[in-house]
Amino acid sequence: MKIRILKALLKKEVMLMKRNPIIPKIILVMPLMVMLVIPLVANLDVKNVKVVVVDNDRSQLSRRMIANLNAAAAITVNAYSDTHEDALAKVEHGDADVILNIPYDYSKRVALGGTSVSVEANGVNATKGLLGAQYVSQSVLMTLQQWQVENGITVKPAEISVVNRYNPTLNFKNYMIPALMVVLLIIICGFLPALNLVSEKESGTIEAMNVTPVDKLTFVLSKLIPFWVVSILVVTVGMVVGWLVYGLAPEGNIGVIYLATILFSLVMSGLGVTIANQSATMLQSIFVMFAFIMIFQLMSGLFTPINSMPQWAQVITYFIPPRYFIEIMRAVYLKGASIRELWLQFSALAVFAVVLIVISAKSYSKRG
Amino acid sequence: MNPIIRLNEITKRYGGLVAVDEVSLTVDRGEMFGIIGPDGSGKSTLYKILATLLKPDKGTATVCGFDTVKDYKRLRTMIGYMPERFSLYQDLTVEENLSFFASLFGVSVKENYDLIAPIFGQLERFPSRKAGALSGGMKQKLALSCALIHRPEILLLDEPTTGVDAVSRGEFWDMLSTLKRKGITIIVSTSYMDEATRCERIAMMNKGHILDIDTPSNLVAGLGENLYNAVSDDMFGLLTQLRSMPDVIDCYTFGATLHVVGSNSFNSDKAMAKLLVSGHKDVKIYPAKGNIEDVFIKLTRDERE
């Protein structure tokens, strides 16, 4: 490897990238778009849970329960039914998500025990059903406890207090923003180097390149290094938008984020170059890259927690590099973790980077 | 003379297709050597082997005394290779392309400018034009300049004049002659038979093997055929009818006329009379001088038989 040759190659890459009509725009516009739009739409918070009440009690207690339900932020009581069948029909028509059943003489019998309200939820949208039923039962339980205290009925306190540390309001945006930057890097640092190399094959420039004394590693590095700069740019745009628009700034050191970014950009661009080495056309490389990106996005813990995957899938996630980068980003952003606590993730990323660079250099063949 | 290129029974297969079949040849230092053959005759594969880009399945190839497989790293600094396809960066300017390739070889444009001056001189007028915006002939000149910038001992040109207009082609061959005078060995391939006479020696290739190697004049002199030109008002009818005559060995179009290869018993007057009877007008059959194309057609015909 010669520094002089690497310099000349890098100079050429920069000139070509600057003159490309699309690539520089993608590098700037895509992070902006993703960071401005996705946190608002890819939101798992459940709002507007519609409740239908079947009130067979018609007591002071039941009225108070309904009033308190209506007062809760995410819940609206939008229908009343006389019978359970009628309520079910409303759920079926989509007029309600959750049914609250208050049995006959509930307020009289509740002191004696042996009776209870029931909550049923529409499970078609699993998240909304689960969270909606939870919200309703919490509200009902609170009203009941207040009522019991006021009426001097002694109850065993069965309260569990949950405090969400690091993301106290369980704001989904705080969870998504660090991860979205990972998505951006997966796409930009994975696709662009692959397309760049395959376009050299398609335009034939690789033939003139192959007869020069440039060795494999130097050539491959000239394809990877520009993406350090690109990845740092992308993450910077992401962090600035996260801070200005959503008020979310990293708790920890920005340097840790940048270090992880450079390592991860090497991993992704190494993968991109490896795929490009095996592809003859852009279409081939795009298809293969898509397969990897699908798996990376769905199995890296980006949208769904790794802990809730089946055991065998959890084992697979150890071989998915973005998993470590997402862990680093979330830990630094939300917990303010330092590199000492994240050494495991950092070393995993470093190992992936070295292995992929070696594979991409080895698989690049000048000869047919 | 010590040969600068020595190919010894080189064979290269792509799957079941034999692209190059036991090719042996030598090229002397300072020679202008042509490889002539139709598309698909294995010329480009042979070039890739010489340019160290392809390993032969069988046989050995040495260039400048180095083996193309073992010493490929040394060789790459001695070879100037111009692939069939334009392979410079279209988005870089004329000047940027030249200095890019110079820096890859660790030379400066200035120190080797004398070599490329006759070629690059015409491009100097627009140094900041993008390579992709050049005309076909200009592209070839730029590609040749880039292939020469490191002062190679040997220049491998794979169909350099394909897709270039006739005037530019003539200019291009003049430039090659200038380079040859500077002591550079030039291996050039073409599918234009008329260009072959500009080479000192030529190898005729067909279907992966070499039909013959000699100087163009020796090849033409050795043709030894009873060759005639034939014209009439109905050229296609003439072609089919001449082909059906028993004392005609072969008949093929040659520019605006037909070339007729007659057997010893062929008599042009008798043939003309026969054609006039069958309705042809303005029939003329007269002796023709053979050229390289006739040699090539003869050699492929001999091979078939």
Interface residues (C-beta under 8 A of the other chain):
Chain A: R4 I5 K7 A8 L9 K11 K12 M15 L16 R19 N20 S203 G204 T205 I206 E207 A208 M209 N210 V211 T212 P213 V214 K366 R367 G368
Chain B: K48 A51 T52 L53 L54 K55 K73 R76 T77 I79 Y81 P83 R85 F86 S87 L88 Y89 Q90 D91 L92 E96 F100 F101 S103 L104 F105 G106 A143 C146 A147
